[in-house]
Amino acid sequence: MANKRVLITGAAGFLGSHLCDLFIAKGYDVVGMDNLITGDLKNIEHLFKLQQFEFYHHDVSKFIHVPGQIDYILHFASPASPIDYLKIPIQTLKVGSLGIHNCLGLARVKNARVLIASTSEVYGDPMVHPQTEDYWGNVNPVGPRGVYDEAKRFQEAMTMAYHTFHGLETRIVRIFNTYGPRMRLNDGRVLPAFIGQALRGEDLTMFGDGSQTRSFCYVSDLIEGIYRLLLSDYASPVNIGNPNEITIREFGEEIIKLTGTNQKLVSKPLPKDDPKQRKPDISKAKELLNWEPKVSREEGLKITYDYFRNLPQEELMKSAHRFD
């Protein structure tokens, strides 16, 4: 019997590349698709020699054609860091609207199950803490983050419409802050920014007084949760993240300790609509998927720091404006 075949959009990105690895390891045939606007072929070059892997250099905002059977589609194509979606706002909106429409249309033709990557950003700057899946959010549609937040909210609405109107098998994962190897050091998010600054001998930049919180999930935990959700029978959104909450100030202090540097934390003004709190309620994931994170932040940060520390020097010297 032929292997099951999965299409992963955004395959050369941070999460997409780890998903490719997981599905290959589990015996699937994998079709990766990416327009490389933020993805990097280095993340998947180890897969090109494999018979079970094929790659399409393609923008999912344009019509998608993949010959042959497809059993599952995972839509992970999207700029995911503020520095990217502020630079390419139109493409961000298109991949969350035209891109999801094309993926859902392909799924109908192929009779495939679709899982879409949504995000905790659908909750905006939340008035409810921790965030549960039935919270509708507090989002500014015309603020700087609106291009990403509303793209993801529309993506969820379109996916659910295909589920209810066409009877398509769909799954929605709401991803909270995730970290690990293959993150881009200069993508503007807090973790690679802090580690990059430490490695370059710079002070660590936090916004405001650093009292805003984030909850960091190691990538292997997240990928396992996504896989379990895909194979589940649950069509409504599910939070996947680590509920171990920490302030940005405390996190910066952890990075300074980890890297053994003597830099200090310096404060800059808060960006507009910066979420003050981020913490997933993962009760649903525990109950439905028997999933919860296993990797401690101490363990995950050590692996991630070692990855960044071994990057070529020219990569380390690239800095980015933070917006997280």
Secondary structure as GFF3:
##gff-version 3
##sequence-region A 1 324
A	DSSP	beta_strand	5	9	.	.	.	ID=ss1
A	DSSP	alpha_helix	14	25	.	.	.	ID=ss2
A	DSSP	beta_strand	29	34	.	.	.	ID=ss3
A	DSSP	three_ten_helix	41	43	.	.	.	ID=ss4
A	DSSP	three_ten_helix	45	47	.	.	.	ID=ss5
A	DSSP	beta_strand	53	57	.	.	.	ID=ss6
A	DSSP	beta_strand	72	75	.	.	.	ID=ss7
A	DSSP	alpha_helix	82	87	.	.	.	ID=ss8
A	DSSP	alpha_helix	89	110	.	.	.	ID=ss9
A	DSSP	beta_strand	113	119	.	.	.	ID=ss10
A	DSSP	three_ten_helix	120	123	.	.	.	ID=ss11
A	DSSP	alpha_helix	146	166	.	.	.	ID=ss12
A	DSSP	beta_strand	170	175	.	.	.	ID=ss13
A	DSSP	beta_strand	178	179	.	.	.	ID=ss14
A	DSSP	alpha_helix	190	199	.	.	.	ID=ss15
A	DSSP	beta_strand	204	207	.	.	.	ID=ss16
A	DSSP	beta_strand	213	215	.	.	.	ID=ss17
A	DSSP	beta_strand	217	218	.	.	.	ID=ss18
A	DSSP	alpha_helix	219	230	.	.	.	ID=ss19
A	DSSP	beta_strand	238	240	.	.	.	ID=ss20
A	DSSP	beta_strand	245	247	.	.	.	ID=ss21
A	DSSP	alpha_helix	248	259	.	.	.	ID=ss22
A	DSSP	beta_strand	265	268	.	.	.	ID=ss23
A	DSSP	alpha_helix	283	289	.	.	.	ID=ss24
A	DSSP	alpha_helix	297	309	.	.	.	ID=ss25
A	DSSP	alpha_helix	313	316	.	.	.	ID=ss26
###
